[in-house]
Amino acid sequence: MKNKTEELYHFLIDNIPSFTEDWLQFQEIKTGSHYSPDAPPEIMEKIKEQTGMYVTLIAESLLQDEEKMKKSIAEWTMQTASDRAKSDTSLTEVTRNGGYFRSILIDYVEKFATQADLDLSVEDLFLWVKKVNRTFDYVMETFTDNFLKILLSRLSSQSMLINELSAPVITLTEDVGLLPIIGDIDTSRAKSILETTLQQSADSGISYLIIDLSGVVMVDTMVAHQIFQLIESLKLIGVETALTGIRPEVAMTAVQLGIDFSEIKTESSLERVILTLAKKLDKNMKL
């Protein structure tokens, strides 16, 4: 059986060019996809090279034990998943093309069986097909796992960036900064605002931070707690704070919830707090 399998291995390797062309016939034009026939020449060459490597890995798996097969496949799918994730190639396309690949390879196994001058049995064919299918299943399992990990990591990074951008400390003067908070605040965003504001305030060297809530449409006890925590944390690093822009409906909700802002310096508008600071600065300069 080993000699027969080696013959099949060499048959598949020798037919990589024709196999690749057969597989390319199934591809449809889709802008941005690595599989698209109109992909840039360098991308298409890389796809052909990867397809050839894919055939080689499947062929080699016929001669390997399961542990060695899995090691080879895992290394390959990690790289190809990274390549596909960088393009507009969807997981659906990958799965569909994996199906084409499997179907064509089984056809080549059948072609070998009809052309080879070997004493092949039904058991031989079933053994090859089973082994090929196990390898393909592991390819899809590891590729999907790597592909999704890359996408989830990317989404997490984008989410962190959005959170950072949604709570920027804007430096108004060397000593004064402004934190405009816009939109709804959930637990995750509140935690991000606390962490990034403290870091940005420390990095910029400001001693006074205006927290503008005019873009916040709802304040509940959780949000109020986070604001209090932020103010207390800023105090510990030597930064005074003032709240401004609390909307009437937010103020009413705060009173109804029993949220007490009496210990926190507040102003009715951003313009007013800046004017107050400007007068204080002018007074200090005269002194």
N, C-alpha and C positions, 0 to 999 in steps of 0.2 A: 504493500500500500504506500510505503514511503516513496518508492521510486515513481509511482503513478502521481503522487501529490507534487513531487519535484517537477515532473513533466508539466503539470498544470501551472505550477508557479512560473516556469520559463515561458509558457504559452501566454500567460497574462502579461508578463513583463515585455515580451516581444511585441505585443499588440497594444501597448500604451498609446501610441500615436493615433491609431484607428479608433480605439476606445474613446479617447478625448474628443475626436471629431464627432463620433456618434452622440456623445453626451451633449456637445455644444448645439446639436440640432434641436434640442428640446428648449433652448433658452429663448426668452422673449425680451424685446426691447423695453427697458425700464430705466429712466434717467436716475443716475446715482448708484444703481445696483452693480455690484462687482460681476454679477452673472450676465449682465446685459451685453448682447452682441456688439453694441456701439460703444462699449467701454473703451477708455483710452488704451492704445496699444500696449503700454507698459503694464496696465492692470490686466489686460487679456493674457499677456504672456505669463504673468504671475499666476493667474487662474489655471492656465494650462499646466504650469509647473506643479501647482498644488494638486491638480487632478491626477497628474502622473504619480506624484508622491502618494496620493490616496490609494491608487491602484496597487502601488508597490506595497503599502502597508497591509492592504487586504490580502494580497498574494502571500506576503511573508507570514501573516497570521495562520495560514494553512499549515505552516511548518513549525509554528511555535506552540508552547503550552500557554494556558490562559493567563498566567501571571506576566509572562514576557509580552504577550499581545497587549495586555492592558497598559503596561508601562509605555510601550511605543505609541499606542493610540492616544493616551492621555497627554503626552508631550506635544503631539501633532495638533490635537483639537484645541489645546490652550492657545497655540499660536494662531490658528485659523479663526478661532472665535474672536480674538483681538482684532484681526484684520477685517472681519465682517462687521464688527461693531463700529469700526471707524468709518464705514460707508453707510449708504442708505439701504443696505441689504437687510431685509426683515427675517425674523426667525421662521416665518411661514415659507419664505422663499428657500431658505436653507433646508427645511424639512421636505419641501416638495422636490428639490433637486437631489436630496439624499435618496428619495424614492426612485427617481430616474436612474441614479447611479447604481442602486442596488439591482434594479430590473435589468439594466444593461449588463452588469457583471454576471448575473445568473445566466443571461443569454450567451455570454462568452464561455461560461462553464459548459453549457449545453453544446456550444459549437465545438469546444475541445473534445467533448465526449463523442461526438459524431465523426470528428476528423482524425482523432488519435488512433494509431494502430496498437491499441492496448486492450487487454482483457478486462474491461470494466464491468462491474456489477451494479445493480440497483443500490446496494448497500454503500458502494463507493460514492455514488452520486449524492445520496442522502447525507452521508457523512460530510462531504464538502459543503453542501448547501446549508446544513445545520451550523457548521463552523463559520461560514461566511455570514450567516444571519446573526450569530452571536456577536461577531465582530462589528457588524453594522449597528446592532442595538447598542453596543458599548460606545461606538462613535457618537450616536445621537444623544446618549445619556450624558457623556462628558462634554460634548460641544454645547448642549443646551445649558448645562450647569455653569460652564465658564461664561457663555454668552450672557446669561441672566445676571451673573455676579458682576460682570463688567457694566451692564446697563444700570443695575441697582446702585453700584458704586458711583456711577456718573450722576444719577438722579440725586443721590445723597449729597454729592459735592455741589450740584446746582442748587439744591435746597438750602445748603449752608451759605452759599454765596448770596442767594436771594434774601435770606434772613439777615446777613451782614449788611447788604445794601438797603434793607428796609429799616435799619436802625443806625444810620450814619451820624456820627458826631461832626457837626460842621463848625469849624473854627471861625468865630466872628472877630475876635482880637487875640492877642497873645494869651490873655487870661480868661476869655469868655468863649464858651462853646454853646452850640444849639443842637438839641436832639429832637427832631420832628418825628413823632410816631403817628403812622397812618394805618387805618384799617383795623380789622379784628385782631385781637391778641389771644392766642391759645397758650397752653402750658409750654409747648416746645418753643414758640416764638418768644414768649416772655423770658424763658431761660436764656435764649440766644441774645436778646436785648440786654439783659443783665450782664452777661459775660463780655459782649463786644463793647458795650458802653464803658465799662470799667477799664478795659484794655485801651480803648481809643482815648479816653480821658487821661489816663496815665501817660500814654505815648505823646499826646499833644501838649502836656504840661499845663492845662487850663486849671484855674482855681474856682471857676464859677460855671455851672451848666444850667441852661434853660431847657426844661423838658416841655415841649409843646404838644398838648393833647387835642388840638383843634381837629385833627383828622381821625380821632377815635370816637366812634359812634356809640360804644357801649362799654361801661365799666362795671364789672361784677366784683365780688369779694376776692376772687383769685387775682384779677388784674390789679386791684388796689393793693393787695398784699405784695405783689411783685414790684409795684411802684415804690411802696414803702421800703422794701428790701433794697431796691436800687439806690434810693436816697440815703439810707443808712450806710450802705457799702461805699458810696461816693464820699460820705462824710469821713469814713475811716481813712481814705487816701487824700484827705484835705481838699475836697471839692464841695463847695456850697451849691445848693440847688434852688430852683424856683419852678413851680408848675404854672403853666399858662395855657389858655385856650380851652378850659373845661367848658363844654357846651352845656346850655341850660338843662337839656334832657338828661345829660350825664350827671349833672349836679343833683337833679331831683332823684334819679335812681340811686345815687350814692347815699343821699339822706334816708331814703326808704330802706336801704340795706343796712343802715347804721354805720356806714363807712365814715370815719372821722379824718378830715383833712386839716383840722384846726392847728395841728402842730407843724404843718408844712407851709412854707412861704408860697403864696399863690398870687397871681396877677390875672386880670381879666383878659389881657391880650398880649401878644408878642411885642407889639409896638410899645406898649406901656412899660413892660419890664426892661426893654432896651433903653427907653428914655430914662427910666429910673437909674439904670446902671451908668448911662452917659453923664447924668447929673452928678452921680456919686464920684465918677472918675474925674470930672471937671473940678469938683470940690477938693478932691485929694491933690490935684495938680496945683491948685491955688495955695494950698497949705504948704 
